[in-house]
């Protein structure tokens, strides 16, 4: 098994996000799982 990459924003381990589909169509293959990461965008404001 290959290791998950680390988030460039906070260094937290990232997970595959191939289920993510954006209308722009350029979603990253990986998404940071750290809720406090400054680079994480959520639907909550």
C-alpha positions as CSV (number, residue, x, y, z in Angstrom):
1,X,0.0,0.0,0.0
2,X,1.2,3.5,-0.8
3,X,1.2,6.2,1.9
4,X,-1.2,9.0,1.8
5,X,0.4,12.4,0.9
6,X,0.7,15.1,3.6
7,X,-1.3,18.3,3.3
8,X,0.9,21.2,2.1
9,X,-1.1,23.5,4.3
10,X,-0.8,21.8,7.7
11,X,1.1,18.6,7.2
12,X,-1.8,16.4,8.2
13,X,-2.3,13.1,6.4
14,X,-4.6,13.4,3.4
15,X,-7.1,10.8,2.1
16,X,-8.4,9.9,-1.3
17,X,-11.2,12.1,-2.4
18,X,-12.1,10.6,-5.7
19,X,-15.7,10.8,-4.6
20,X,-15.5,14.6,-4.7
21,X,-16.8,16.1,-7.9
22,X,-16.9,19.8,-8.4
23,X,-18.7,21.7,-11.2
24,X,-15.3,23.1,-12.1
25,X,-14.0,19.6,-12.5
26,X,-10.6,20.2,-11.1
27,X,-11.0,18.8,-7.6
28,X,-7.9,17.3,-6.0
29,X,-7.5,13.6,-5.8
30,X,-6.7,14.0,-2.1
31,X,-8.3,16.0,0.6
32,X,-6.9,17.0,4.0
33,X,-8.8,15.3,6.9
34,X,-7.7,17.9,9.4
35,X,-10.8,19.9,10.3
36,X,-8.6,22.8,11.6
37,X,-6.5,23.0,8.4
38,X,-6.6,26.5,7.0
39,X,-6.7,25.0,3.5
40,X,-9.8,22.9,4.1
41,X,-13.0,24.3,2.6
42,X,-16.2,23.1,4.0
43,X,-19.9,23.9,3.4
44,X,-20.2,25.3,6.9
45,X,-19.5,29.0,7.5
